Amino acid sequence: MELICVFIIFLVDLSSIMLATGHTDPPTDVRIDIIDNTAIISWMIPSNQAVMWSRIQLNDSKDDNVFLDSRKPYKDIPFPYSSFEIANLKMCSEYYVGVKFIGQDGNSEYTIQTFWMTNTTFTAEIHESVTLSWRTSLTELFSVIAPMGVIYMVEFDSNIISNTGGTKFKFDVKTLDVSTINITVSTVTKADAGLYRSSQNYYRDMNNNGCCVLVVTTTPENPVLTIDHKHPFVNDNITFTCTATVQRWPRYIPSNISYQFFGITRGYINNNKLILNKLTKSDKDIAISCQATDDLGKVSNMSESIILDPYYGPDNVLVKPDYTVINVTEGTVLGPIHCTADCNPKCIFNWKFRRTKNLALVNSYQNLTVVDIQKNQAGIYRCSVIHPYDKKIRSKTDIVVNVQYSSQIRELWLSDKIENNEWSNAKIYSFNEVVNLKIKLSIESNPDPQLVLSTSLITFPPLRYTKKGIDFLSELPSLRCEDSGNYTIQAFNGINYGDTRSVNLMIYCKPRNVILDLKKIGTKLNRTEDIVMQIVSFPKPTVEWTRTTGFIWMVQKDKYDYRYRIYSAINIESEDDFGEYGIRVCNRFGCIVENITVSFEDGIGAVTKEYIGMFAAGITTLVVGLIVLIPGTIFVIRKCILGLRTTKKISVESDEYIEVHRSNPAVSEPYSILQPQSGMIHNEYCIHDIKD
């Protein structure tokens, strides 16, 4: 048995609500504190109801109004005040207080609460026994009344007459101090809870004189622990709420439960709430439980535990192999590339591909594999990681896939112009050797190719070029007409064999590089001197004497189009035939003049008329043959010179070459070409096998 001589707090009895008009919610948590003969009424005002006034109304046990204002049976309390004191209430009497809101949106319903004006309360746990005690100023003709009825009566001369049978209530019937009430209630039940009073009128509690309240209670039931986040994340602030109930009768008597939380040392407790700020990954697997203790020190069992498992991620999104850019050859396999992330629980993985602005889903796995990858599959591949319980939480990492493929020449253009928007795929190009030839190629290639120009006679280093999109602009090395021929342009980037284009370059030039037997010839009268020259020219040159000799020039193409052998003769018949002879060699690109000097010289054997006649006859026949266009005419002209002299020798077959080194800004390194050697004229030779 415990005697608590303090005030009583009465909670809301939601079963007692008076109907009112309006849409405002009714007051909650109405409390009554009793201090002497004053009742202090307090309540909670919600912040979102636009409450303007709180109206208080009080009734006694006979349902009569208790005037709180001189003119009205209620009192309006302006917002934000939420308490009101009512003084001079009659002790041991029962009252009903009602509170409602008056707001902008209308009036709420009344919340009604019952309370007794007493400062004496006894509390007993159910099935226990408790002794109740109070004093009265009455000495005779009064009754001691329990909630279920009269326990005993006191008559004249202070005689006590029991009104109950059995052993439920125990009291001293022989006591001489009838003003001190002592009653023991055995094995209390909830029916025993309520007001115990001494009164001269059973039906009129306003005539009560002395009283107490018996509160029957139970041990706090097993508390229930809840968490305000179903799936809390790392860095979230979370709140645990421990809820326990104590059964008490009358039901509106508060139990004033306090709570303890177990399993974690941090956070702070506010009444029945445990607040943890900023969950961390290290909080995983912490088991939190709670326990309730009522105001009588009765302790509940432990609640079931909540095991923390804070969600997090996706963090540290990584790909393995750890690339930001991957080079892969077209037609091979990309991957597998494995995407990982720190997540709890396991996150959702999506591989997406972006070639332009939009992302397209590739798969929904952690691994990315692309078989037989093509160049149109180059671009950005994104590993997008999404948390399964909050799709707004996501992270990503990108890798750039560079699909490399063999070079393919789409268009070719050659010109001496700086810029040309037209493309040409001609197989033959002709130009003057003084022209600086440009080449433009449209090439699909990744990586960029080397551009190599090659021919059977010339070895070039890679060309330098500038690039704009897939157009490659370069400048060919300076080429001479002896460089004419078939050229191969190769674009090669190391993948497969690359691509090639073949062109025939016909390089024009005016006559040059004359190789002459002798520019000064010593001879005697009645001799015929053969003149043999080798010259570079394209196209075929024409040759003429600048003075009359009686002989024409024969022009014979060598093995290549740009090299020619030129034959003629000078007949020395008189002293007037000695002197300087000019040889004019021309084509449409220009002319050159070479001079030879014929002077008299002693000691040279005479030339027989037989040989002179043979040579003259051959020349005459050649002229006639050319005029009548007799194909295949073969002239054999032989002149044997008596008296040998030392001369240069020219190889008739002309198939001997030397390597000549060059350099040019169009190529990255020096290069070499093959040039024919300067020939030597035999010290005994003939003009023969001339075919036209």
FENCOR-V415415 format. One record per backbone hydrogen bond with DSSP energy under -0.5 kcal/mol. CO is the residue of the C=O (numbers start at 0). NH is the residue of the N-H. E is the energy in kcal/mol with one decimal. If there is no record, write none. Layout:
BEGIN
co | nh | e
CO | NH | E
CO | NH | E
END
This chain:
BEGIN
co | nh | e
1 | 3 | -0.6
1 | 122 | -1.1
2 | 4 | -0.7
3 | 5 | -1.2
3 | 120 | -1.2
7 | 9 | -0.5
8 | 10 | -0.5
8 | 253 | -1.7
11 | 13 | -0.9
12 | 15 | -2.2
14 | 16 | -0.8
15 | 111 | -2.2
17 | 109 | -1.8
27 | 43 | -2.3
30 | 41 | -2.1
32 | 34 | -0.6
32 | 39 | -2.8
34 | 37 | -2.1
36 | 88 | -2.6
37 | 34 | -2.6
37 | 39 | -0.5
38 | 40 | -0.7
38 | 85 | -3.0
39 | 32 | -2.1
40 | 83 | -2.8
41 | 30 | -2.6
43 | 27 | -0.9
43 | 45 | -0.5
45 | 48 | -0.8
49 | 103 | -1.8
51 | 78 | -2.4
52 | 101 | -2.9
53 | 76 | -3.8
54 | 99 | -1.8
55 | 74 | -2.3
56 | 97 | -3.3
57 | 65 | -3.0
58 | 95 | -3.1
59 | 62 | -2.2
63 | 59 | -2.1
64 | 66 | -0.7
65 | 57 | -0.6
71 | 67 | -0.6
71 | 68 | -1.7
72 | 57 | -0.6
74 | 55 | -3.1
74 | 76 | -0.6
75 | 77 | -0.5
76 | 53 | -2.6
77 | 80 | -1.6
81 | 42 | -1.9
83 | 40 | -3.2
84 | 86 | -0.5
85 | 38 | -2.8
89 | 92 | -1.2
92 | 116 | -2.3
93 | 60 | -0.9
94 | 114 | -2.2
95 | 58 | -2.7
96 | 112 | -2.7
97 | 56 | -2.4
98 | 110 | -2.5
99 | 54 | -2.9
100 | 102 | -0.5
100 | 107 | -2.6
101 | 51 | -2.6
101 | 52 | -2.2
102 | 105 | -1.3
104 | 22 | -0.8
105 | 102 | -2.0
109 | 17 | -1.2
109 | 111 | -0.6
110 | 98 | -1.9
111 | 12 | -0.6
112 | 96 | -2.9
114 | 94 | -2.8
115 | 117 | -1.5
116 | 91 | -4.4
118 | 120 | -0.6
119 | 212 | -1.7
120 | 3 | -2.5
121 | 214 | -3.7
122 | 1 | -0.8
123 | 216 | -2.6
124 | 127 | -2.1
127 | 187 | -3.5
129 | 131 | -0.5
129 | 184 | -3.8
131 | 182 | -2.6
133 | 180 | -3.1
141 | 153 | -3.1
142 | 144 | -0.6
142 | 198 | -2.3
143 | 150 | -3.5
143 | 151 | -1.1
144 | 196 | -2.3
145 | 148 | -1.3
148 | 145 | -3.7
150 | 162 | -2.9
150 | 163 | -0.6
151 | 143 | -3.0
152 | 154 | -0.6
152 | 160 | -3.0
153 | 140 | -1.3
153 | 141 | -1.4
154 | 157 | -1.3
155 | 158 | -1.1
158 | 154 | -3.2
158 | 160 | -0.5
159 | 161 | -0.5
160 | 152 | -2.6
164 | 167 | -0.5
167 | 185 | -2.7
169 | 183 | -2.9
170 | 172 | -0.9
171 | 174 | -0.9
172 | 159 | -0.6
175 | 177 | -1.0
176 | 179 | -1.1
178 | 135 | -2.4
178 | 180 | -0.7
179 | 181 | -0.5
180 | 133 | -1.5
182 | 131 | -4.0
182 | 184 | -0.6
183 | 169 | -2.4
183 | 185 | -0.6
184 | 129 | -2.2
187 | 126 | -3.0
188 | 191 | -1.7
189 | 192 | -1.0
193 | 213 | -3.0
195 | 211 | -2.6
196 | 144 | -3.3
197 | 208 | -3.7
198 | 142 | -2.8
200 | 203 | -0.7
202 | 204 | -0.7
203 | 206 | -1.8
204 | 207 | -1.7
206 | 199 | -0.7
209 | 197 | -2.3
211 | 195 | -3.1
212 | 121 | -3.4
212 | 214 | -0.6
213 | 193 | -2.3
213 | 215 | -0.6
214 | 123 | -2.6
215 | 248 | -2.5
216 | 125 | -2.9
222 | 224 | -0.5
223 | 225 | -0.5
223 | 242 | -2.5
225 | 240 | -2.5
227 | 229 | -0.5
228 | 231 | -0.5
231 | 310 | -3.4
232 | 235 | -2.3
235 | 237 | -0.5
235 | 278 | -2.1
237 | 275 | -2.8
238 | 227 | -1.9
239 | 273 | -2.5
240 | 225 | -2.5
240 | 242 | -0.6
242 | 223 | -2.9
244 | 220 | -2.8
245 | 247 | -0.6
246 | 217 | -1.0
248 | 215 | -2.3
249 | 252 | -1.6
251 | 10 | -2.4
254 | 294 | -1.9
257 | 292 | -2.8
259 | 290 | -2.2
261 | 288 | -1.9
267 | 274 | -2.8
269 | 271 | -0.5
269 | 272 | -1.6
271 | 241 | -2.9
272 | 269 | -2.7
272 | 274 | -0.5
273 | 239 | -3.2
273 | 275 | -0.6
274 | 267 | -1.7
274 | 276 | -0.5
275 | 237 | -2.4
278 | 234 | -2.5
279 | 282 | -1.5
280 | 283 | -1.6
282 | 285 | -1.8
285 | 287 | -0.6
285 | 307 | -3.2
287 | 305 | -2.8
288 | 261 | -3.0
289 | 302 | -2.7
290 | 259 | -2.3
291 | 299 | -3.1
292 | 257 | -3.5
293 | 296 | -2.0
297 | 293 | -2.3
300 | 222 | -0.6
304 | 306 | -0.5
305 | 287 | -2.6
305 | 307 | -0.6
307 | 284 | -3.4
310 | 233 | -3.0
311 | 343 | -2.3
314 | 341 | -3.3
315 | 317 | -0.6
317 | 339 | -2.9
319 | 337 | -3.0
320 | 322 | -2.0
323 | 399 | -3.0
325 | 327 | -0.5
325 | 401 | -3.5
327 | 403 | -3.3
328 | 331 | -2.1
331 | 372 | -2.5
332 | 334 | -0.6
333 | 369 | -2.4
335 | 337 | -0.5
336 | 338 | -0.5
336 | 367 | -2.1
337 | 319 | -2.5
339 | 317 | -2.4
340 | 342 | -0.8
341 | 314 | -2.0
343 | 311 | -1.3
347 | 385 | -2.5
349 | 351 | -0.5
349 | 383 | -3.3
350 | 361 | -3.4
350 | 362 | -1.3
351 | 381 | -3.1
352 | 359 | -2.6
353 | 379 | -2.5
357 | 354 | -0.6
357 | 355 | -0.5
359 | 352 | -3.0
362 | 350 | -2.6
365 | 338 | -1.9
367 | 335 | -0.5
367 | 336 | -2.1
368 | 370 | -0.5
369 | 333 | -3.0
369 | 372 | -0.5
372 | 330 | -3.4
373 | 376 | -2.1
374 | 377 | -1.4
378 | 380 | -0.5
378 | 400 | -3.2
379 | 353 | -3.0
379 | 381 | -0.5
380 | 398 | -2.3
381 | 351 | -2.7
381 | 383 | -0.9
382 | 384 | -0.5
382 | 396 | -1.3
383 | 349 | -2.2
384 | 394 | -2.3
385 | 347 | -3.1
386 | 389 | -0.8
389 | 386 | -0.6
389 | 392 | -1.9
391 | 393 | -0.8
392 | 386 | -2.4
394 | 384 | -3.0
396 | 382 | -2.7
398 | 380 | -2.9
398 | 400 | -0.6
399 | 325 | -3.1
399 | 401 | -0.6
400 | 378 | -1.7
400 | 402 | -0.7
401 | 327 | -2.4
401 | 403 | -0.7
403 | 329 | -3.4
404 | 445 | -1.5
407 | 409 | -0.6
407 | 443 | -2.5
410 | 441 | -2.3
411 | 423 | -1.3
412 | 439 | -3.1
414 | 437 | -3.8
426 | 503 | -3.0
428 | 505 | -3.3
430 | 507 | -3.1
431 | 434 | -2.1
434 | 436 | -1.0
436 | 475 | -2.2
437 | 414 | -2.1
438 | 473 | -2.9
439 | 412 | -1.9
440 | 442 | -0.7
440 | 471 | -3.0
441 | 409 | -3.9
441 | 410 | -1.2
442 | 444 | -0.7
443 | 407 | -1.9
445 | 404 | -1.9
449 | 451 | -0.6
449 | 491 | -2.0
450 | 462 | -3.2
451 | 489 | -2.7
452 | 459 | -0.7
453 | 487 | -3.1
456 | 673 | -0.8
457 | 454 | -1.5
457 | 459 | -0.5
458 | 671 | -0.9
461 | 667 | -1.7
463 | 474 | -0.6
465 | 472 | -2.9
467 | 470 | -2.1
469 | 442 | -2.8
470 | 467 | -2.5
470 | 472 | -0.5
471 | 440 | -2.6
472 | 465 | -2.5
473 | 438 | -2.5
479 | 482 | -2.2
480 | 483 | -1.7
484 | 504 | -2.8
486 | 502 | -2.5
487 | 453 | -2.2
487 | 489 | -0.6
488 | 500 | -2.0
489 | 451 | -2.4
489 | 491 | -0.6
490 | 498 | -2.2
491 | 449 | -2.9
493 | 495 | -0.6
494 | 497 | -1.0
498 | 490 | -3.1
500 | 488 | -3.2
502 | 486 | -3.6
502 | 504 | -0.6
503 | 428 | -3.0
503 | 505 | -0.7
504 | 484 | -2.0
504 | 506 | -0.7
505 | 430 | -2.3
505 | 507 | -0.6
507 | 432 | -2.8
508 | 537 | -1.7
511 | 535 | -2.8
513 | 515 | -0.6
514 | 533 | -2.2
518 | 596 | -3.4
520 | 522 | -0.5
520 | 598 | -3.1
522 | 600 | -2.1
523 | 526 | -0.7
526 | 571 | -3.8
527 | 529 | -0.5
528 | 569 | -2.4
529 | 531 | -0.5
530 | 567 | -2.0
531 | 516 | -1.4
532 | 565 | -3.0
533 | 514 | -3.2
534 | 536 | -0.5
534 | 563 | -2.6
535 | 511 | -2.3
537 | 508 | -2.8
541 | 585 | -2.7
543 | 583 | -2.8
548 | 570 | -0.6
552 | 554 | -0.5
553 | 555 | -0.6
553 | 566 | -2.7
555 | 564 | -3.1
559 | 557 | -0.5
559 | 562 | -1.5
561 | 536 | -2.6
562 | 557 | -3.2
563 | 534 | -2.4
564 | 555 | -3.4
565 | 532 | -2.6
566 | 553 | -3.1
567 | 530 | -3.4
569 | 528 | -3.1
569 | 571 | -0.6
570 | 572 | -1.0
571 | 525 | -2.5
571 | 526 | -1.0
573 | 576 | -1.7
574 | 577 | -1.3
578 | 597 | -3.2
580 | 595 | -2.6
581 | 545 | -2.6
581 | 583 | -0.5
582 | 584 | -0.6
582 | 593 | -2.6
583 | 543 | -1.8
584 | 591 | -2.4
585 | 541 | -3.0
586 | 589 | -2.0
589 | 586 | -2.2
591 | 584 | -2.9
593 | 582 | -3.2
595 | 580 | -3.2
596 | 520 | -3.5
596 | 598 | -0.6
597 | 578 | -2.6
598 | 522 | -2.8
602 | 604 | -0.5
605 | 607 | -0.5
607 | 611 | -1.7
608 | 612 | -2.5
609 | 613 | -1.9
610 | 614 | -2.2
611 | 615 | -2.2
612 | 616 | -2.6
613 | 617 | -2.1
614 | 618 | -2.2
615 | 619 | -2.4
616 | 620 | -2.4
617 | 621 | -2.3
618 | 622 | -2.2
619 | 623 | -2.2
620 | 624 | -2.7
621 | 625 | -2.5
622 | 626 | -2.0
623 | 627 | -2.2
624 | 629 | -2.0
625 | 628 | -0.5
628 | 630 | -1.0
629 | 632 | -1.1
632 | 634 | -0.5
633 | 635 | -0.5
634 | 636 | -0.7
634 | 689 | -0.9
635 | 637 | -0.6
636 | 686 | -0.6
638 | 640 | -0.6
639 | 641 | -0.6
648 | 680 | -2.4
655 | 676 | -2.1
657 | 659 | -0.5
657 | 674 | -3.5
659 | 672 | -2.7
661 | 670 | -2.1
663 | 666 | -1.4
665 | 463 | -2.1
670 | 661 | -3.4
671 | 458 | -1.6
672 | 659 | -3.0
672 | 674 | -0.6
674 | 657 | -3.9
678 | 649 | -0.6
679 | 648 | -2.0
685 | 687 | -0.7
686 | 636 | -1.2
688 | 690 | -0.7
689 | 634 | -0.8
END
